[in-house]
Amino acid sequence: MASRDPRVDAYIAKSADFARPILEHIRMVVHSACPEAEETIKWGFPHFDYRGAMMCSMAAFKQHCSFGFWQRKDVTGTQAEQGMGQFGKILSIKDLPGKRELTGYIRKAMALNDAGIKKPRPASAPKPPPILPADFAALLNKRAAARKTYEAFSPSAQREYIDWITEAKTDATRQRRMDTALEWLAEGKQRNWKYMK
């Protein structure tokens, strides 16, 4: 039995007049193809989960709608150049594939969820190590305890200090931040130590 979420009803009801029939059509096709689909709201728009994993989502904007699968190209083989999802900016039901084709995509998405295939995370290039500003490097060289702590930190922990110092708008603020950084580093503290448990 399909799980319908009243928040999705509310989302559709507050959508623009042109969007309501599109969203209702998508909802009907998803539930027809996948009776076990569970509705929810994630990131502010309707999603359809299947067997505990995201399967597809729909959204309404001021002048268009979107519909897409969580597994993207593994389901449809394409990605729209404009708009969110695989079908571009949807202005009417005619902009969607026919019910038979859409049902096929939904069943393919279900099979991917059944197989436990997860959406691959995009590969990101590692950030280069932070560049130590000359003025801060000179101060670190005078404070052995602070320098030792800084050098023991991971590049991301080092970057938090460097970014904080280099983002200062005035020289006075930069100097205060360097003095505070030296104090905290001498105590073995990371930049955001106040928020750590």
Phi, psi and omega per residue, in radians:
M1 nan 2.327 -3.117
A2 -1.185 2.485 3.093
S3 -1.758 1.996 3.135
R4 -1.806 2.424 -3.071
D5 -1.884 2.189 3.136
P6 -1.056 -0.402 3.100
R7 -1.173 -0.532 3.077
V8 -1.236 -0.683 3.040
D9 -0.987 -0.805 -3.124
A10 -1.139 -0.704 3.125
Y11 -1.053 -0.817 3.142
I12 -1.130 -0.751 -3.106
A13 -1.077 -0.612 -3.112
K14 -1.564 -0.024 3.113
S15 -1.308 2.843 3.137
A16 -1.062 2.724 -3.105
D17 -0.944 -0.766 -3.109
F18 -1.137 -0.504 -3.011
A19 -1.390 -0.552 -3.035
R20 -0.975 -0.856 -3.138
P21 -1.132 -0.555 3.111
I22 -1.146 -0.867 -3.119
L23 -1.114 -0.728 3.108
E24 -1.102 -0.693 3.126
H25 -1.110 -0.838 3.134
I26 -1.030 -0.815 -3.123
R27 -1.028 -0.777 -3.130
M28 -1.120 -0.760 -3.121
V29 -1.165 -0.735 3.124
V30 -1.050 -0.853 -3.108
H31 -1.207 -0.534 3.093
S32 -1.198 -0.751 -3.119
A33 -1.355 -0.545 -3.061
C34 -2.331 1.459 -3.111
P35 -1.023 -0.378 -3.139
E36 -1.511 -0.012 -3.102
A37 -1.029 2.410 3.109
E38 -2.010 2.239 3.141
E39 -1.489 2.585 3.047
T40 -2.758 2.999 3.030
I41 -2.018 2.163 3.062
K42 -2.319 2.396 -3.126
W43 0.978 0.460 3.037
G44 1.519 0.075 3.113
F45 -2.472 2.820 -3.024
P46 -1.176 2.378 3.041
H47 -2.192 2.688 3.047
F48 -2.066 2.064 3.115
D49 -1.746 2.637 3.093
Y50 -2.405 2.139 -3.122
R51 0.927 0.781 3.033
G52 1.397 0.115 -3.139
A53 -2.286 2.623 3.123
M54 -1.126 2.445 3.132
M55 -2.060 -0.914 -3.129
C56 -2.731 2.970 -3.126
S57 -2.607 2.808 3.077
M58 -2.404 2.710 3.139
A59 -2.650 2.663 3.065
A60 -2.046 2.385 3.085
F61 -2.091 -3.060 -3.074
K62 -1.081 -0.661 -3.038
Q63 -2.222 0.059 3.101
H64 -2.768 2.949 3.042
C65 -2.051 2.970 3.043
S66 -2.470 2.731 3.066
F67 -2.600 2.327 -3.121
G68 -2.747 2.845 -3.126
F69 -1.805 2.489 -3.126
W70 -1.075 -0.638 -3.130
Q71 -1.467 0.052 3.062
R72 0.764 -1.984 -3.008
K73 -1.081 -0.437 3.101
D74 -1.141 -0.357 -3.130
V75 -1.677 -0.941 -3.019
T76 -1.770 -0.303 -3.095
G77 1.407 -0.025 -3.114
T78 -2.451 2.932 3.003
Q79 -2.395 2.282 -3.127
A80 -1.121 2.540 3.097
E81 -1.386 -0.488 3.111
Q82 -2.172 2.559 3.111
G83 1.417 2.979 -3.125
M84 -1.586 2.504 3.116
G85 1.642 -3.043 -3.054
Q86 -1.639 -0.075 -3.014
F87 -2.027 0.265 3.091
G88 1.181 -2.766 3.140
K89 -1.424 2.008 -3.077
I90 -1.667 2.029 -3.119
L91 -1.777 -0.368 3.094
S92 -2.707 2.961 3.129
I93 -1.032 -0.507 3.140
K94 -1.113 -0.359 3.132
D95 -1.385 -0.142 3.093
L96 -1.634 2.737 2.990
P97 -1.079 2.814 3.088
G98 -1.070 2.866 -3.077
K99 -1.005 -0.710 -3.125
R100 -1.117 -0.795 -3.139
E101 -1.168 -0.753 3.123
L102 -1.093 -0.700 3.081
T103 -1.067 -0.698 3.093
G104 -1.066 -0.730 3.098
Y105 -1.115 -0.729 -3.138
I106 -1.106 -0.740 3.132
R107 -1.166 -0.599 3.077
K108 -1.150 -0.719 3.095
A109 -1.110 -0.673 3.095
M110 -1.086 -0.755 -3.133
A111 -1.091 -0.675 3.102
L112 -1.121 -0.735 3.094
N113 -1.147 -0.713 3.109
D114 -1.051 -0.646 -3.122
A115 -1.386 -0.102 3.125
G116 1.340 0.297 -3.124
I117 -1.335 2.210 -3.122
K118 -1.764 2.662 3.078
K119 -1.139 2.182 -3.128
P120 -1.192 2.475 3.080
R121 -1.334 2.430 3.128
P122 -1.135 2.409 3.113
A123 -1.267 2.272 3.109
S124 -2.058 2.433 3.126
A125 -1.224 2.392 3.119
P126 -1.118 2.514 3.122
K127 -1.246 2.511 3.083
P128 -1.172 2.734 3.112
P129 -1.050 2.618 -3.114
P130 -1.162 2.560 3.116
I131 -1.637 2.110 -3.102
L132 -1.337 2.075 3.107
P133 -1.081 2.514 -3.054
A134 -1.014 -0.738 -3.100
D135 -1.160 -0.649 3.117
F136 -1.284 -0.636 3.105
A137 -1.066 -0.720 3.133
A138 -1.104 -0.721 3.117
L139 -1.183 -0.689 3.114
L140 -1.078 -0.653 -3.127
N141 -1.141 -0.379 3.116
K142 -1.536 -0.235 -3.092
R143 -2.125 1.623 -3.032
A144 -1.034 -0.747 -3.108
A145 -1.120 -0.762 3.128
A146 -1.126 -0.766 -3.132
R147 -1.093 -0.743 -3.136
K148 -1.070 -0.779 3.116
T149 -1.107 -0.814 -3.120
Y150 -1.025 -0.798 -3.106
E151 -1.177 -0.439 3.135
A152 -1.416 -0.320 -3.131
F153 -1.229 2.697 3.032
S154 -1.187 2.809 3.105
P155 -0.984 -0.624 -3.139
S156 -1.201 -0.661 3.104
A157 -1.190 -0.645 3.066
Q158 -1.129 -0.758 -3.108
R159 -1.063 -0.609 3.128
E160 -1.050 -0.725 3.098
Y161 -1.201 -0.831 -3.086
I162 -1.068 -0.809 3.136
D163 -1.061 -0.746 -3.131
W164 -1.063 -0.734 -3.124
I165 -1.243 -0.838 -3.053
T166 -1.282 -0.311 3.121
E167 -1.486 -0.014 3.118
A168 -1.090 2.417 -3.077
K169 -1.458 -0.486 -3.112
T170 -2.179 2.786 3.107
D171 -1.093 -0.643 -3.136
A172 -1.129 -0.741 3.115
T173 -1.144 -0.730 3.131
R174 -1.042 -0.773 -3.129
Q175 -1.126 -0.745 3.103
R176 -1.058 -0.733 -3.139
R177 -1.159 -0.662 3.108
M178 -1.147 -0.733 3.122
D179 -1.088 -0.756 3.127
T180 -1.148 -0.729 3.135
A181 -1.055 -0.768 3.127
L182 -1.073 -0.726 3.128
E183 -1.094 -0.854 -3.114
W184 -1.156 -0.705 3.132
L185 -1.119 -0.688 3.114
A186 -1.077 -0.490 3.110
E187 -1.569 0.019 3.112
G188 1.400 0.351 -3.040
K189 -1.665 2.473 2.983
Q190 -1.347 2.875 -3.080
R191 -0.945 -0.799 -3.085
N192 -1.784 0.689 -3.067
W193 -1.047 -0.490 -3.108
K194 -1.115 -0.472 -3.052
Y195 -1.719 0.006 -3.109
M196 -1.584 2.575 3.106
K197 -1.680 nan nan
